[in-house]
Amino acid sequence: MRSIFMQFYRIEDSVQACFKSNQLQLLRATSSNFMA
């Protein structure tokens, strides 16, 4: 059971990291559009 929980936490961490990187890219795109 413990290994399954560890795998789930790893997947959740990778998903959160993906969302964070996507948010950073969106922020950069919007900021560059405002500056242009």
PDB file with SEQRES, HELIX, SHEET and CRYST1 records, atoms N, CA, C and O in Angstrom:
SEQRES   1 A   36  MET ARG SER ILE PHE MET GLN PHE TYR ARG ILE GLU ASP          
SEQRES   2 A   36  SER VAL GLN ALA CYS PHE LYS SER ASN GLN LEU GLN LEU          
SEQRES   3 A   36  LEU ARG ALA THR SER SER ASN PHE MET ALA                      
HELIX    1 AA1 ARG A    2  MET A   35  1                                  34    
CRYST1    1.000    1.000    1.000  90.00  90.00  90.00 P 1           1          
ATOM      1  N   MET A   1       0.842  -1.207   0.000  1.00  0.00           N  
ATOM      2  CA  MET A   1       0.000   0.000   0.000  1.00  0.00           C  
ATOM      3  C   MET A   1       0.877   1.257   0.000  1.00  0.00           C  
ATOM      4  O   MET A   1       0.582   2.227  -0.698  1.00  0.00           O  
ATOM      5  N   ARG A   2       1.942   1.230   0.777  1.00  0.00           N  
ATOM      6  CA  ARG A   2       2.764   2.433   0.904  1.00  0.00           C  
ATOM      7  C   ARG A   2       3.361   2.820  -0.449  1.00  0.00           C  
ATOM      8  O   ARG A   2       3.427   4.002  -0.785  1.00  0.00           O  
ATOM      9  N   SER A   3       3.799   1.818  -1.229  1.00  0.00           N  
ATOM     10  CA  SER A   3       4.417   2.134  -2.526  1.00  0.00           C  
ATOM     11  C   SER A   3       3.395   2.784  -3.453  1.00  0.00           C  
ATOM     12  O   SER A   3       3.740   3.681  -4.221  1.00  0.00           O  
ATOM     13  N   ILE A   4       2.141   2.340  -3.387  1.00  0.00           N  
ATOM     14  CA  ILE A   4       1.106   2.933  -4.244  1.00  0.00           C  
ATOM     15  C   ILE A   4       0.907   4.397  -3.865  1.00  0.00           C  
ATOM     16  O   ILE A   4       0.783   5.261  -4.734  1.00  0.00           O  
ATOM     17  N   PHE A   5       0.878   4.669  -2.558  1.00  0.00           N  
ATOM     18  CA  PHE A   5       0.714   6.059  -2.124  1.00  0.00           C  
ATOM     19  C   PHE A   5       1.895   6.908  -2.580  1.00  0.00           C  
ATOM     20  O   PHE A   5       1.710   8.047  -3.009  1.00  0.00           O  
ATOM     21  N   MET A   6       3.110   6.362  -2.492  1.00  0.00           N  
ATOM     22  CA  MET A   6       4.291   7.112  -2.922  1.00  0.00           C  
ATOM     23  C   MET A   6       4.202   7.416  -4.410  1.00  0.00           C  
ATOM     24  O   MET A   6       4.532   8.526  -4.828  1.00  0.00           O  
ATOM     25  N   GLN A   7       3.764   6.456  -5.221  1.00  0.00           N  
ATOM     26  CA  GLN A   7       3.629   6.701  -6.656  1.00  0.00           C  
ATOM     27  C   GLN A   7       2.592   7.789  -6.907  1.00  0.00           C  
ATOM     28  O   GLN A   7       2.792   8.645  -7.769  1.00  0.00           O  
ATOM     29  N   PHE A   8       1.489   7.766  -6.166  1.00  0.00           N  
ATOM     30  CA  PHE A   8       0.444   8.775  -6.347  1.00  0.00           C  
ATOM     31  C   PHE A   8       0.987  10.160  -6.017  1.00  0.00           C  
ATOM     32  O   PHE A   8       0.725  11.122  -6.739  1.00  0.00           O  
ATOM     33  N   TYR A   9       1.747  10.260  -4.920  1.00  0.00           N  
ATOM     34  CA  TYR A   9       2.312  11.567  -4.544  1.00  0.00           C  
ATOM     35  C   TYR A   9       3.277  12.053  -5.612  1.00  0.00           C  
ATOM     36  O   TYR A   9       3.317  13.246  -5.910  1.00  0.00           O  
ATOM     37  N   ARG A  10       4.063  11.138  -6.198  1.00  0.00           N  
ATOM     38  CA  ARG A  10       5.002  11.546  -7.246  1.00  0.00           C  
ATOM     39  C   ARG A  10       4.233  12.068  -8.446  1.00  0.00           C  
ATOM     40  O   ARG A  10       4.613  13.080  -9.034  1.00  0.00           O  
ATOM     41  N   ILE A  11       3.152  11.387  -8.817  1.00  0.00           N  
ATOM     42  CA  ILE A  11       2.348  11.838  -9.966  1.00  0.00           C  
ATOM     43  C   ILE A  11       1.759  13.215  -9.664  1.00  0.00           C  
ATOM     44  O   ILE A  11       1.758  14.097 -10.522  1.00  0.00           O  
ATOM     45  N   GLU A  12       1.261  13.392  -8.445  1.00  0.00           N  
ATOM     46  CA  GLU A  12       0.666  14.679  -8.070  1.00  0.00           C  
ATOM     47  C   GLU A  12       1.719  15.784  -8.137  1.00  0.00           C  
ATOM     48  O   GLU A  12       1.435  16.881  -8.619  1.00  0.00           O  
ATOM     49  N   ASP A  13       2.933  15.501  -7.656  1.00  0.00           N  
ATOM     50  CA  ASP A  13       4.003  16.505  -7.703  1.00  0.00           C  
ATOM     51  C   ASP A  13       4.327  16.865  -9.144  1.00  0.00           C  
ATOM     52  O   ASP A  13       4.500  18.042  -9.461  1.00  0.00           O  
ATOM     53  N   SER A  14       4.413  15.865 -10.028  1.00  0.00           N  
ATOM     54  CA  SER A  14       4.744  16.152 -11.429  1.00  0.00           C  
ATOM     55  C   SER A  14       3.626  16.962 -12.077  1.00  0.00           C  
ATOM     56  O   SER A  14       3.897  17.855 -12.880  1.00  0.00           O  
ATOM     57  N   VAL A  15       2.372  16.660 -11.739  1.00  0.00           N  
ATOM     58  CA  VAL A  15       1.251  17.415 -12.310  1.00  0.00           C  
ATOM     59  C   VAL A  15       1.301  18.858 -11.824  1.00  0.00           C  
ATOM     60  O   VAL A  15       1.101  19.785 -12.610  1.00  0.00           O  
ATOM     61  N   GLN A  16       1.567  19.053 -10.534  1.00  0.00           N  
ATOM     62  CA  GLN A  16       1.647  20.419  -9.997  1.00  0.00           C  
ATOM     63  C   GLN A  16       2.793  21.175 -10.653  1.00  0.00           C  
ATOM     64  O   GLN A  16       2.649  22.358 -10.962  1.00  0.00           O  
ATOM     65  N   ALA A  17       3.929  20.516 -10.872  1.00  0.00           N  
ATOM     66  CA  ALA A  17       5.071  21.170 -11.518  1.00  0.00           C  
ATOM     67  C   ALA A  17       4.695  21.562 -12.942  1.00  0.00           C  
ATOM     68  O   ALA A  17       5.076  22.634 -13.414  1.00  0.00           O  
ATOM     69  N   CYS A  18       3.944  20.693 -13.632  1.00  0.00           N  
ATOM     70  CA  CYS A  18       3.521  21.003 -15.004  1.00  0.00           C  
ATOM     71  C   CYS A  18       2.609  22.219 -14.994  1.00  0.00           C  
ATOM     72  O   CYS A  18       2.760  23.111 -15.829  1.00  0.00           O  
ATOM     73  N   PHE A  19       1.657  22.268 -14.055  1.00  0.00           N  
ATOM     74  CA  PHE A  19       0.746  23.414 -13.986  1.00  0.00           C  
ATOM     75  C   PHE A  19       1.525  24.695 -13.695  1.00  0.00           C  
ATOM     76  O   PHE A  19       1.245  25.741 -14.281  1.00  0.00           O  
ATOM     77  N   LYS A  20       2.498  24.614 -12.795  1.00  0.00           N  
ATOM     78  CA  LYS A  20       3.290  25.803 -12.456  1.00  0.00           C  
ATOM     79  C   LYS A  20       4.043  26.301 -13.678  1.00  0.00           C  
ATOM     80  O   LYS A  20       4.067  27.503 -13.946  1.00  0.00           O  
ATOM     81  N   SER A  21       4.664  25.381 -14.429  1.00  0.00           N  
ATOM     82  CA  SER A  21       5.422  25.805 -15.615  1.00  0.00           C  
ATOM     83  C   SER A  21       4.477  26.412 -16.643  1.00  0.00           C  
ATOM     84  O   SER A  21       4.824  27.394 -17.298  1.00  0.00           O  
ATOM     85  N   ASN A  22       3.278  25.836 -16.791  1.00  0.00           N  
ATOM     86  CA  ASN A  22       2.313  26.392 -17.745  1.00  0.00           C  
ATOM     87  C   ASN A  22       1.878  27.786 -17.311  1.00  0.00           C  
ATOM     88  O   ASN A  22       1.744  28.680 -18.147  1.00  0.00           O  
ATOM     89  N   GLN A  23       1.657  27.981 -16.012  1.00  0.00           N  
ATOM     90  CA  GLN A  23       1.264  29.302 -15.516  1.00  0.00           C  
ATOM     91  C   GLN A  23       2.375  30.310 -15.763  1.00  0.00           C  
ATOM     92  O   GLN A  23       2.097  31.452 -16.129  1.00  0.00           O  
ATOM     93  N   LEU A  24       3.638  29.909 -15.568  1.00  0.00           N  
ATOM     94  CA  LEU A  24       4.757  30.823 -15.811  1.00  0.00           C  
ATOM     95  C   LEU A  24       4.797  31.213 -17.280  1.00  0.00           C  
ATOM     96  O   LEU A  24       5.011  32.382 -17.603  1.00  0.00           O  
ATOM     97  N   GLN A  25       4.595  30.249 -18.176  1.00  0.00           N  
ATOM     98  CA  GLN A  25       4.604  30.549 -19.610  1.00  0.00           C  
ATOM     99  C   GLN A  25       3.468  31.501 -19.949  1.00  0.00           C  
ATOM    100  O   GLN A  25       3.653  32.423 -20.743  1.00  0.00           O  
ATOM    101  N   LEU A  26       2.289  31.291 -19.358  1.00  0.00           N  
ATOM    102  CA  LEU A  26       1.157  32.185 -19.624  1.00  0.00           C  
ATOM    103  C   LEU A  26       1.467  33.586 -19.115  1.00  0.00           C  
ATOM    104  O   LEU A  26       1.169  34.570 -19.792  1.00  0.00           O  
ATOM    105  N   LEU A  27       2.063  33.686 -17.929  1.00  0.00           N  
ATOM    106  CA  LEU A  27       2.413  35.003 -17.383  1.00  0.00           C  
ATOM    107  C   LEU A  27       3.405  35.710 -18.301  1.00  0.00           C  
ATOM    108  O   LEU A  27       3.270  36.906 -18.556  1.00  0.00           O  
ATOM    109  N   ARG A  28       4.401  34.976 -18.797  1.00  0.00           N  
ATOM    110  CA  ARG A  28       5.386  35.590 -19.688  1.00  0.00           C  
ATOM    111  C   ARG A  28       4.717  36.055 -20.972  1.00  0.00           C  
ATOM    112  O   ARG A  28       5.014  37.143 -21.466  1.00  0.00           O  
ATOM    113  N   ALA A  29       3.816  35.242 -21.520  1.00  0.00           N  
ATOM    114  CA  ALA A  29       3.150  35.607 -22.774  1.00  0.00           C  
ATOM    115  C   ALA A  29       2.288  36.850 -22.564  1.00  0.00           C  
ATOM    116  O   ALA A  29       2.317  37.764 -23.388  1.00  0.00           O  
ATOM    117  N   THR A  30       1.525  36.895 -21.479  1.00  0.00           N  
ATOM    118  CA  THR A  30       0.650  38.047 -21.241  1.00  0.00           C  
ATOM    119  C   THR A  30       1.480  39.295 -20.970  1.00  0.00           C  
ATOM    120  O   THR A  30       1.151  40.374 -21.462  1.00  0.00           O  
ATOM    121  N   SER A  31       2.547  39.163 -20.198  1.00  0.00           N  
ATOM    122  CA  SER A  31       3.383  40.335 -19.894  1.00  0.00           C  
ATOM    123  C   SER A  31       4.040  40.854 -21.172  1.00  0.00           C  
ATOM    124  O   SER A  31       4.133  42.066 -21.365  1.00  0.00           O  
ATOM    125  N   SER A  32       4.493  39.959 -22.041  1.00  0.00           N  
ATOM    126  CA  SER A  32       5.127  40.406 -23.291  1.00  0.00           C  
ATOM    127  C   SER A  32       4.089  41.084 -24.185  1.00  0.00           C  
ATOM    128  O   SER A  32       4.410  42.041 -24.889  1.00  0.00           O  
ATOM    129  N   ASN A  33       2.851  40.595 -24.161  1.00  0.00           N  
ATOM    130  CA  ASN A  33       1.800  41.227 -24.967  1.00  0.00           C  
ATOM    131  C   ASN A  33       1.496  42.625 -24.434  1.00  0.00           C  
ATOM    132  O   ASN A  33       1.283  43.552 -25.215  1.00  0.00           O  
ATOM    133  N   PHE A  34       1.475  42.783 -23.111  1.00  0.00           N  
ATOM    134  CA  PHE A  34       1.214  44.107 -22.536  1.00  0.00           C  
ATOM    135  C   PHE A  34       2.356  45.067 -22.870  1.00  0.00           C  
ATOM    136  O   PHE A  34       2.118  46.242 -23.152  1.00  0.00           O  
ATOM    137  N   MET A  35       3.591  44.573 -22.840  1.00  0.00           N  
ATOM    138  CA  MET A  35       4.744  45.432 -23.123  1.00  0.00           C  
ATOM    139  C   MET A  35       4.777  45.826 -24.595  1.00  0.00           C  
ATOM    140  O   MET A  35       5.214  46.931 -24.918  1.00  0.00           O  
ATOM    141  N   ALA A  36       4.332  44.960 -25.489  1.00  0.00           N  
ATOM    142  CA  ALA A  36       4.404  45.247 -26.932  1.00  0.00           C  
ATOM    143  C   ALA A  36       3.465  46.388 -27.318  1.00  0.00           C  
ATOM    144  O   ALA A  36       3.396  46.761 -28.489  1.00  0.00           O  
TER     145      ALA A  36                                                      
END                                                                             
